[in-house]
């Protein structure tokens, strides 16, 4: 018989903490107004791809687990989680009395339905691969629904009864508890989802199970959430309503913050950063993320790695972080961001993996010389014959300034021309994902604290592989990483995979992210995750 270890101690501590918090709980506030982004591309847990959308989702839904203020996974909808000694079986018991926001009972099958929906290739969700740690999921998610025979019911996740879920993994995954807190694994109700394709866009059909339910959605203006009286921990939730003001103009966002319309602004104009630096309400926090350029490797001339490497080498990353970023961003010398641990937990992945090119200021011209030679080898000496191309970005003053800097660097150092095109956030995401672009801005924040969170998105046919890139050796390495319990081999294979990625350069890293935001001094109880999520459900306002 397998030995079982329980999270009972953790749960007991959490219960004690909840009792203590209840005795000392700040007063609830009627309405909190904030801005974390513009109109979300999707508010469906299976289809959201953006951090601002994820912030909305963690306020609307309750997963098996949730992340605490230190980024550690804690049980949420789960009452108890048992993990077999070999780490391959998770037995989850849900809390008593869980309900949806319309008062109907929530059952274990609601979770299983959501997971099967996310991985079914007919649905083509971008984040279904996040469930690959579950036995059989990869065989389903990467199947061709028009050719392959697959059985979505055969995966290693099932509802034993109304309150019990059993999950089996092919190999132990130390970060699996974090995955259980990730939005694509939130439950959804089958009868709601299958009765209306637009279910997640309307208050009357946006049935959720988290701290809040949708009260109103004035598209391109605001989304209003109100407390969900059926949430299992409703007494800990403080704001009665949260108004998510939807804006993408940094100057307008800052103005709204300064005139008191919002109490948190998740972005500021780049040209205001120097003026705001000494403001006690201006915050710069660390993030596990990388800002990069993404090449469409299926379109000429970006199907040639020499071209991609040439365009990457002439990027003056120091200029971008010092003159445009201005918030302590670090020039990126690789794709996987700083801050993630390696096989030896005392070391960082980035320290072991090293650099793939120099960002030292004195080496910039040597990089440019190498780039010009690469471009000549590709048949475009001095940029002659290189087609004018388009650089795509979503509307933002910061992204626009970076685009203009890249445009100038590519022209000055390589003699090639590009135009700049801006799109509204949701349109931009779909354009890039559909491969209807040549070169585009991109960025990635870790979904959990493991480098595979950066690397598994680039497998052939992956839902977030916007570069349309394919490399069989890379795919094999990533597959091995996700099915291995050998920590040393896992990390060695991830470094080998990054070697391939940076050699073929479907992406060109520019800098490692920091989180920049304005927060009112009166707002207490707020916290932000290194993954980019913002948490408002425990906020109070002081006089």
C-alpha positions as CSV (number, residue, x, y, z in Angstrom):
1,X,0.0,0.0,0.0
2,X,1.3,3.5,-0.9
3,X,2.0,5.7,2.0
4,X,0.1,9.0,2.1
5,X,1.3,12.4,3.3
6,X,-1.4,14.9,4.2
7,X,-1.6,18.7,4.0
8,X,-3.6,18.6,7.2
9,X,-1.0,20.6,9.2
10,X,-1.1,23.3,6.5
11,X,-4.9,23.3,6.5
12,X,-5.0,23.5,10.3
13,X,-2.6,26.5,10.3
14,X,-4.7,28.2,7.6
15,X,-7.8,27.7,9.8
16,X,-6.1,29.2,12.7
17,X,-5.0,32.1,10.6
18,X,-8.5,32.6,9.3
19,X,-9.9,32.7,12.9
20,X,-7.2,35.2,13.9
21,X,-7.9,37.3,10.8
22,X,-11.6,37.3,11.5
23,X,-11.1,38.7,15.0
24,X,-8.9,41.5,13.6
25,X,-10.4,42.0,10.2
26,X,-10.4,45.5,8.7
27,X,-13.7,47.0,7.9
28,X,-15.1,46.2,4.5
29,X,-15.2,48.9,1.8
30,X,-18.2,49.5,-0.4
31,X,-16.3,49.9,-3.8
32,X,-12.7,49.7,-4.9
33,X,-11.8,51.1,-8.4
34,X,-8.6,49.9,-10.1
35,X,-7.1,49.6,-13.5
36,X,-5.1,46.4,-14.4
37,X,-5.5,46.7,-18.2
38,X,-7.9,47.3,-21.1
39,X,-10.8,45.2,-22.4
40,X,-9.7,41.5,-21.8
41,X,-9.5,39.3,-24.8
42,X,-11.3,36.6,-22.9
43,X,-12.8,36.1,-19.4
44,X,-13.2,32.3,-19.9
45,X,-10.6,30.4,-17.8
46,X,-9.8,28.1,-20.7
47,X,-9.1,30.8,-23.2
48,X,-7.6,33.7,-21.3
49,X,-3.9,34.2,-22.3
50,X,-3.0,37.4,-20.5
51,X,-2.0,38.5,-17.0
52,X,-4.7,41.2,-16.7
53,X,-7.3,38.6,-17.6
54,X,-5.8,36.2,-15.0
55,X,-6.2,38.9,-12.4
56,X,-10.0,39.1,-13.2
57,X,-10.2,35.3,-13.1
58,X,-8.7,34.8,-9.7
59,X,-11.3,37.2,-8.3
60,X,-14.1,35.3,-10.0
61,X,-13.2,31.7,-9.6
62,X,-11.9,29.4,-6.9
63,X,-9.5,26.6,-8.0
64,X,-8.4,23.5,-6.1
65,X,-5.6,25.7,-4.8
66,X,-4.8,29.4,-4.7
67,X,-1.5,31.3,-4.3
68,X,-0.9,33.2,-1.1
69,X,0.9,36.5,-0.8
70,X,4.2,34.7,-0.8
71,X,3.3,32.9,-4.1
72,X,2.9,29.5,-2.3
73,X,0.0,27.2,-3.2
74,X,-2.6,26.7,-0.5
75,X,-5.9,24.7,-0.6
76,X,-8.9,26.8,-1.8
77,X,-11.8,24.7,-3.0
78,X,-10.0,21.7,-1.6
79,X,-10.6,20.6,2.0
80,X,-7.8,18.1,1.9
81,X,-5.1,17.0,-0.6
82,X,-3.4,13.7,-0.2
83,X,-0.3,13.0,-2.2
84,X,1.1,9.5,-2.6
85,X,4.6,8.9,-1.4
86,X,5.9,8.6,-5.0
87,X,4.2,11.9,-5.9
88,X,2.1,10.2,-8.7
89,X,-1.4,10.3,-7.2
90,X,-3.3,13.2,-5.9
91,X,-6.5,12.6,-4.0
92,X,-8.5,15.8,-3.5
93,X,-11.4,16.1,-1.2
94,X,-13.5,19.3,-1.8
95,X,-14.9,21.4,0.9
96,X,-18.4,20.8,2.2
97,X,-21.2,23.0,0.8
98,X,-19.4,24.4,-2.2
99,X,-21.7,26.3,-4.5
100,X,-21.8,28.3,-7.7
101,X,-22.7,32.0,-7.7
102,X,-26.3,31.1,-8.6
103,X,-26.6,28.9,-5.5
104,X,-26.4,25.5,-7.3
105,X,-24.1,22.9,-5.8
106,X,-20.5,22.6,-7.2
107,X,-19.3,19.0,-7.6
108,X,-16.0,17.4,-8.5
109,X,-17.2,16.7,-12.0
110,X,-17.3,20.5,-12.7
111,X,-13.5,20.5,-12.3
112,X,-13.1,17.4,-14.5
113,X,-15.3,18.9,-17.2
114,X,-13.3,22.1,-17.3
115,X,-10.0,20.2,-17.6
116,X,-11.3,18.0,-20.4
117,X,-12.7,21.0,-22.2
118,X,-9.3,22.8,-22.0
119,X,-7.4,19.9,-23.5
120,X,-9.9,18.8,-26.2
121,X,-8.2,19.7,-29.5
122,X,-11.6,20.6,-30.9
123,X,-11.6,23.6,-28.6
124,X,-8.1,24.7,-29.6
125,X,-7.3,26.4,-26.2
126,X,-3.9,27.9,-25.9
127,X,-3.2,26.8,-22.4
128,X,-4.4,23.1,-22.5
129,X,-0.8,22.1,-22.4
130,X,-0.6,23.3,-18.8
131,X,-2.3,20.0,-17.8
132,X,0.3,17.8,-19.5
133,X,1.6,16.7,-16.1
134,X,-1.6,14.6,-15.9
135,X,-1.4,11.1,-17.4
136,X,-2.6,10.9,-21.0
137,X,-3.2,14.7,-21.5
138,X,-0.4,15.2,-24.1
139,X,-1.8,12.4,-26.3
140,X,-5.2,14.3,-26.4
141,X,-4.1,17.9,-26.5
142,X,-1.7,17.5,-29.5
143,X,-4.0,15.2,-31.4
144,X,-5.4,16.3,-34.8
145,X,-9.2,16.2,-34.3
146,X,-9.7,15.6,-38.0
147,X,-7.2,12.7,-38.3
148,X,-6.3,11.2,-34.9
149,X,-8.3,9.0,-32.6
150,X,-8.2,10.2,-29.0
151,X,-10.2,9.7,-25.9
152,X,-10.5,12.7,-23.6
153,X,-12.2,10.5,-21.0
154,X,-9.1,8.4,-20.7
155,X,-6.9,11.0,-19.0
156,X,-5.6,10.4,-15.4
157,X,-8.2,12.7,-13.8
158,X,-11.6,11.6,-12.6
159,X,-14.3,12.4,-10.1
160,X,-14.6,9.5,-7.7
161,X,-17.8,11.0,-6.2
162,X,-19.3,14.4,-5.9
163,X,-16.6,15.6,-3.5
164,X,-13.5,13.6,-4.5
165,X,-11.1,14.0,-7.4
166,X,-8.2,11.6,-8.2
167,X,-5.4,12.7,-10.4
168,X,-2.5,10.5,-11.6
169,X,0.8,11.8,-13.0
170,X,3.3,9.8,-15.1
171,X,6.1,11.4,-13.1
172,X,6.3,13.5,-10.0
173,X,6.0,17.2,-10.6
174,X,7.1,19.3,-7.6
175,X,5.3,22.3,-9.0
176,X,1.9,20.5,-9.6
177,X,0.3,22.2,-6.6
178,X,1.0,25.6,-8.3
179,X,-0.6,24.3,-11.5
180,X,-3.7,23.5,-9.5
181,X,-4.0,27.2,-8.7
182,X,-3.7,28.2,-12.4
183,X,-6.8,29.7,-14.2
184,X,-7.1,27.1,-16.9
185,X,-7.8,24.6,-14.1
186,X,-10.6,26.6,-12.6
187,X,-14.0,24.8,-12.8
188,X,-16.7,25.8,-15.2
189,X,-20.4,24.6,-15.4
190,X,-21.2,22.4,-18.3
191,X,-24.8,23.5,-18.6
192,X,-23.8,27.2,-18.7
193,X,-20.9,26.8,-21.1
194,X,-22.7,24.6,-23.6
195,X,-25.9,26.7,-23.6
196,X,-24.3,30.0,-24.7
197,X,-21.0,30.5,-26.5
198,X,-20.9,34.1,-25.1
199,X,-21.5,32.9,-21.5
200,X,-18.4,34.6,-20.1
201,X,-19.2,38.0,-21.4
202,X,-22.5,38.6,-19.7
203,X,-23.4,39.0,-16.0
204,X,-26.4,36.8,-16.2
205,X,-24.5,33.8,-17.6
206,X,-21.0,34.4,-16.0
207,X,-21.6,31.8,-13.2
208,X,-18.5,31.6,-11.1
209,X,-17.4,30.0,-7.8
210,X,-14.9,32.5,-6.4
211,X,-14.8,35.6,-4.2
212,X,-16.8,37.7,-6.7
213,X,-19.5,37.4,-9.3
214,X,-20.0,39.7,-12.3
215,X,-22.4,42.6,-11.7
216,X,-21.9,44.5,-14.9
217,X,-19.7,44.7,-18.0
218,X,-19.7,48.0,-19.9
219,X,-17.4,46.9,-22.7
220,X,-14.3,48.9,-23.2
221,X,-15.2,50.9,-20.1
222,X,-15.5,48.9,-16.9
223,X,-16.2,45.5,-15.4
224,X,-17.9,45.5,-12.0
225,X,-17.6,42.5,-9.6
226,X,-19.7,42.1,-6.5
227,X,-19.1,39.8,-3.5
228,X,-20.3,36.2,-4.1
229,X,-22.4,35.3,-1.1
230,X,-21.9,31.6,-1.8
231,X,-18.0,31.7,-1.8
232,X,-16.7,29.4,0.9
233,X,-14.5,32.1,2.5
234,X,-16.8,35.1,1.9
235,X,-16.2,36.5,5.3
236,X,-12.6,37.2,4.5
237,X,-13.4,39.2,1.4
238,X,-13.5,42.9,2.1
239,X,-14.5,45.1,-0.9
240,X,-18.2,44.8,-1.5
241,X,-17.6,45.6,-5.1
242,X,-14.5,45.9,-7.3
243,X,-14.7,48.1,-10.4
244,X,-12.0,47.2,-13.0
245,X,-11.7,50.3,-15.1
246,X,-10.7,49.3,-18.6
247,X,-8.0,51.5,-20.3
248,X,-4.9,51.1,-22.4
249,X,-3.7,54.7,-22.6
250,X,-0.9,55.1,-20.0
251,X,-1.5,58.9,-19.8
252,X,-5.2,58.5,-19.2
253,X,-4.5,55.8,-16.6
254,X,-2.1,58.0,-14.7
255,X,-4.6,60.9,-14.9
256,X,-7.3,58.7,-13.5
257,X,-5.1,57.7,-10.7
258,X,-4.0,61.2,-9.9
259,X,-7.6,62.5,-9.8
260,X,-8.7,59.7,-7.5
261,X,-10.9,57.8,-10.0
262,X,-8.8,54.6,-9.4
263,X,-6.7,53.6,-6.4
264,X,-4.3,51.4,-8.4
265,X,-2.8,51.9,-11.8
266,X,-1.0,48.9,-13.3
267,X,1.0,51.0,-15.7
268,X,2.4,54.5,-16.1
269,X,3.8,56.5,-19.1
270,X,7.5,55.8,-19.5
271,X,8.3,59.5,-19.7
272,X,6.8,60.0,-16.3
273,X,8.9,57.4,-14.5
274,X,11.7,59.7,-13.6
275,X,9.2,62.2,-12.1
276,X,7.5,59.4,-10.1
277,X,10.5,57.6,-8.8
278,X,10.6,59.4,-5.4
279,X,6.8,59.2,-5.0
280,X,5.9,56.9,-2.1
281,X,2.9,55.6,-4.1
282,X,5.1,54.4,-7.0
283,X,6.2,50.8,-6.8
284,X,8.7,48.7,-8.7
285,X,8.6,45.0,-7.8
286,X,10.4,41.9,-9.1
287,X,8.7,39.6,-11.7
288,X,9.6,36.3,-13.2
289,X,9.3,37.4,-16.8
290,X,11.0,38.3,-20.1
291,X,10.2,40.9,-22.7
292,X,11.1,39.8,-26.1
293,X,10.7,40.1,-29.9
294,X,8.9,37.2,-31.6
295,X,9.6,36.3,-35.2
296,X,7.1,34.5,-37.4
297,X,9.4,31.7,-38.6
298,X,7.0,30.6,-41.3
299,X,7.4,33.9,-43.2
300,X,10.3,34.9,-45.3
301,X,12.9,36.1,-44.6
302,X,12.4,35.3,-40.9
303,X,12.4,31.6,-41.7
304,X,16.2,32.0,-41.8
305,X,17.8,31.8,-38.4
306,X,20.7,34.0,-39.6
307,X,18.3,36.8,-40.2
308,X,16.7,36.4,-36.8
309,X,20.1,36.4,-35.1
310,X,21.2,39.4,-37.0
311,X,18.2,41.4,-36.0
312,X,18.7,40.3,-32.4
313,X,22.4,41.1,-32.2
314,X,21.9,44.8,-33.1
315,X,19.4,45.4,-30.4
316,X,21.0,47.8,-27.9
317,X,19.4,46.4,-24.8
318,X,21.2,48.9,-22.5
319,X,19.7,51.8,-24.3
320,X,16.2,50.3,-24.1
321,X,16.3,49.6,-20.3
322,X,18.1,52.9,-19.4
323,X,16.4,55.4,-21.8
324,X,13.0,53.8,-22.2
325,X,12.4,51.3,-19.4
326,X,13.9,53.4,-16.6
327,X,12.7,51.1,-13.8
328,X,15.6,48.8,-13.2
329,X,14.9,46.3,-15.9
330,X,17.9,44.0,-16.6
331,X,19.1,43.5,-20.2
332,X,18.2,39.9,-21.1
333,X,21.0,37.6,-22.2
334,X,18.8,34.6,-22.5
335,X,15.1,33.6,-22.7
336,X,14.4,32.0,-19.3
337,X,14.1,34.8,-16.8
338,X,16.2,35.5,-13.7
339,X,14.7,34.4,-10.4
340,X,13.9,30.7,-11.1
341,X,15.9,28.0,-9.3
342,X,18.0,25.3,-10.9
343,X,18.5,21.6,-10.1
344,X,20.6,22.8,-7.1
345,X,18.0,24.9,-5.2
346,X,20.8,27.2,-4.0
347,X,21.5,28.3,-7.6
348,X,19.5,30.1,-10.2
349,X,18.7,28.6,-13.6
350,X,20.1,31.7,-15.2
351,X,23.4,31.5,-13.3
352,X,23.9,27.9,-14.4
353,X,22.7,28.5,-18.0
354,X,24.8,31.6,-18.5
355,X,24.6,34.1,-21.3
356,X,24.0,33.5,-25.0
357,X,25.4,36.9,-26.2
358,X,27.1,39.8,-24.5
359,X,25.2,42.9,-23.4
360,X,28.3,44.7,-22.3
361,X,28.3,48.2,-23.7
362,X,31.8,47.8,-25.0
363,X,30.8,44.7,-27.0
364,X,27.9,46.3,-28.9
365,X,29.8,47.2,-32.0
366,X,31.2,43.7,-32.2
367,X,27.7,42.4,-32.0
368,X,26.7,44.7,-34.9
369,X,29.7,43.5,-37.0
370,X,28.6,39.9,-36.4
371,X,25.1,40.8,-37.3
372,X,26.1,42.4,-40.6
373,X,28.1,39.3,-41.5
374,X,25.1,37.0,-40.7
375,X,22.8,39.2,-42.9
376,X,25.3,39.1,-45.7
377,X,25.5,35.3,-45.4
378,X,21.8,35.2,-45.7
379,X,22.0,37.1,-49.0
380,X,21.2,40.6,-47.8
381,X,24.6,42.4,-47.6
382,X,24.2,45.9,-46.3
383,X,20.5,45.3,-46.2
384,X,20.1,45.2,-50.0
385,X,17.1,43.3,-51.2
386,X,15.7,42.9,-47.7
387,X,12.0,43.4,-47.8
388,X,10.3,46.1,-45.8
389,X,8.5,44.4,-42.9
390,X,6.0,45.2,-40.2
391,X,6.6,45.3,-36.5
392,X,3.4,44.6,-34.6
393,X,2.6,45.8,-31.0
394,X,-0.4,46.5,-28.8
395,X,-1.2,50.0,-27.9
396,X,1.1,51.3,-25.2
397,X,3.5,54.2,-24.9
398,X,6.3,52.0,-23.7
399,X,5.8,49.4,-26.4
400,X,5.7,52.2,-29.0
401,X,9.0,53.7,-27.8
402,X,10.7,50.3,-27.9
403,X,9.3,49.7,-31.4
404,X,10.7,53.0,-32.6
405,X,14.1,52.2,-31.0
406,X,14.2,48.8,-32.8
407,X,13.2,50.4,-36.0
408,X,16.1,52.8,-35.8
409,X,18.6,50.2,-34.7
410,X,17.7,47.9,-37.6
411,X,17.9,50.7,-40.1
412,X,21.1,52.2,-38.8
413,X,23.1,49.0,-38.2
414,X,21.7,46.7,-40.9
415,X,20.2,49.1,-43.5
416,X,16.7,47.5,-43.4
417,X,13.3,49.1,-43.0
418,X,10.3,48.3,-41.0
419,X,7.0,49.9,-40.3
420,X,5.2,49.9,-37.0
421,X,1.6,48.8,-36.6
422,X,-0.5,49.1,-33.4
423,X,-3.6,47.1,-32.5
424,X,-6.0,47.0,-29.6
425,X,-5.0,44.4,-27.0
426,X,-7.5,41.6,-27.8
427,X,-7.1,42.0,-31.5
428,X,-3.3,42.0,-31.2
429,X,-3.3,38.7,-29.2
430,X,-5.4,37.0,-31.8
431,X,-3.3,38.4,-34.7
432,X,-0.1,37.2,-33.1
433,X,-1.4,33.8,-32.1
434,X,-2.9,33.2,-35.6
435,X,0.5,33.9,-37.2
436,X,-0.8,36.9,-39.1
437,X,2.3,39.0,-38.5
438,X,6.0,39.1,-39.4
439,X,7.7,40.4,-36.3
440,X,5.9,41.3,-33.0
441,X,6.5,42.3,-29.4
442,X,5.9,39.6,-26.9
443,X,6.4,39.0,-23.2
444,X,6.1,36.0,-20.9
445,X,5.7,35.7,-17.1
446,X,6.2,32.4,-15.4
447,X,3.0,30.4,-14.6
448,X,4.9,28.7,-11.7
449,X,8.4,28.6,-10.4
450,X,10.0,26.1,-12.8
451,X,11.9,27.0,-16.0
452,X,9.7,24.6,-18.0
453,X,7.0,27.3,-17.7
454,X,9.1,29.3,-20.1
455,X,10.3,26.5,-22.3
456,X,7.2,24.2,-23.0
457,X,5.4,26.9,-24.9
458,X,7.7,26.5,-27.9
459,X,7.0,22.9,-28.7
460,X,5.7,22.2,-32.2
461,X,2.0,23.0,-32.4
462,X,2.0,24.4,-28.8
463,X,-1.0,26.7,-28.0
464,X,1.3,29.6,-27.2
465,X,4.0,29.0,-29.8
466,X,3.2,32.3,-31.7
467,X,6.6,32.0,-33.5
468,X,5.2,29.0,-35.4
469,X,8.6,27.4,-34.7
470,X,9.4,23.7,-34.8
471,X,12.4,21.7,-33.8
472,X,12.1,17.9,-33.3
473,X,15.1,17.7,-30.9
474,X,13.7,20.5,-28.8
475,X,10.3,18.8,-28.7
476,X,11.9,15.5,-27.5
477,X,13.8,17.3,-24.7
478,X,10.7,19.1,-23.4
479,X,8.7,15.8,-23.5
480,X,11.4,14.2,-21.5
481,X,11.5,17.0,-19.0
482,X,7.8,16.7,-18.4
483,X,7.9,13.0,-17.8
484,X,11.0,12.7,-15.7
485,X,11.3,12.6,-12.0
486,X,15.1,12.8,-12.1
487,X,15.8,16.4,-11.0
488,X,19.3,16.5,-12.3
489,X,18.4,15.2,-15.7
490,X,15.3,17.5,-15.9
491,X,17.4,20.6,-15.5
492,X,20.2,19.4,-17.8
493,X,17.6,18.8,-20.5
494,X,16.0,22.2,-19.9
495,X,19.4,23.9,-20.4
496,X,19.9,21.9,-23.5
497,X,16.5,23.0,-24.8
498,X,17.3,26.6,-24.1
499,X,20.6,26.1,-26.0
500,X,18.6,25.1,-29.1
501,X,16.0,27.9,-28.7
502,X,18.7,30.5,-28.4
503,X,20.7,29.1,-31.3
504,X,17.8,29.2,-33.7
505,X,16.4,32.4,-32.2
506,X,12.7,32.3,-32.9
507,X,12.6,34.9,-30.1
508,X,14.9,37.7,-29.2
509,X,15.0,38.5,-25.5
510,X,15.3,42.2,-24.6
511,X,15.0,42.5,-20.9
512,X,13.8,40.8,-17.7
513,X,10.6,42.3,-16.4
514,X,9.9,44.4,-13.3
515,X,6.4,45.2,-12.2
516,X,5.6,48.9,-12.2
517,X,2.4,50.3,-10.6
518,X,0.9,53.2,-8.6
519,X,-0.9,52.3,-5.4
520,X,-2.7,54.7,-3.1
521,X,-1.3,55.0,0.4
522,X,-4.8,54.5,1.7
523,X,-5.1,51.1,0.1
524,X,-4.1,48.3,2.5
525,X,-4.1,44.5,2.1
526,X,-3.1,44.6,-1.5
527,X,-0.4,42.3,-2.8
528,X,1.0,41.4,-6.2
529,X,2.5,38.1,-7.4
530,X,5.8,37.7,-9.2
531,X,3.6,36.0,-11.8
532,X,1.9,39.3,-12.5
533,X,-1.4,38.7,-10.7
534,X,-2.9,41.5,-8.6
535,X,-4.9,40.7,-5.5
536,X,-7.7,43.1,-4.3
537,X,-10.1,40.8,-2.4
538,X,-8.4,41.4,0.9
539,X,-8.0,45.2,0.5
540,X,-9.2,47.8,2.9
541,X,-9.0,51.6,2.8
542,X,-7.8,53.8,5.6
543,X,-8.8,57.4,6.2
